[in-house]
Amino acid sequence: MQPFDERGFDLVRCCLSLQDRSFRLLAANRRFVESFGAFEGRHCYEVYKRRSEPCDPCPVARTFRDGDRRVGFIFAVILSFLSVYTITERSILQHSEDLWFLFMLFYLLTFAVGAAIVVGLGADLLTGITASIACLGNIGPGFGAIGPMASFADLHPVSKIVLTLEMWIGRLEVLTVLVLFRFEAWRTSRWAAS
C-alpha cells in the first residue's frame, strides 16, 4: 500500500475521505469539510447518509472483505461528490458499464414510451417515431407530419407535452434526470429541511 499523502488529498477538488474497518472517518480533504462539516469521531454512514447504522450494501465493507478497490458516488441533486474507498481499473470499468447500461435503458425506454404515446394519440408511425427521436435527441425536424416543411402544431396537445418532456430529458442529459428520481438525492441535499 502506498503511503498516505495529505498534501495531495487537499488538492483534489471533490470530496474525499478515508475510513477504517469500523467505518470511522480517519481523514478528509478540505472540500469534504466544507461540504459535510466536522467528521472527527463520526462514521461514514452518519456523515454521508445521515444514517444511524451502516449502509446495505456497504462498499467500504466489501472493499475490506474482498480486497477489490471501489469508487462510490453520492448524488446531491445535480452535483455529485466523489467518495473514494480505493480505486482500480476493474471496479471503475464495472461502474462505467452499469452507468452505460442504465443510460441506454432509460434513453430507449423514454424514446419508446414517447413514440407510443404520440402514435396512440393519432399521429402516423413515422411521425411518432421521428418526433420522439427528434425531441429526445434535440436534433430538429423529423419526417412525415413534422418534416422540414411542417411543424408540431398539428399534433395532439398531450403529444406536445410528452415531446416537451422528452426534449427536457434530452437537454438535461438522461443521467441527470435519473438522479432527480433518486430518494437519496433529495434526502441528502443541502437545501432540504432538516
Secondary structure, 3 states (H helix, E strand, C coil): CCCCCHHHHHHCCCCCEEECCCCEEEEECHHHHHHHCCCCCCEHHHHHCCCCCCCCCCHHHHHHHHCCCEEEEEEECCEEEEEEEECCHHHHHHHHHHHHHHHHHHHHHHHHHHHHHHHHCCCCHHHHHHHHHHHHHCCCCCCHHHCCCCCHHHCCHHHHHHHHHHHHHHHHCHHHHHHHCCHHHHHCCCCCCC
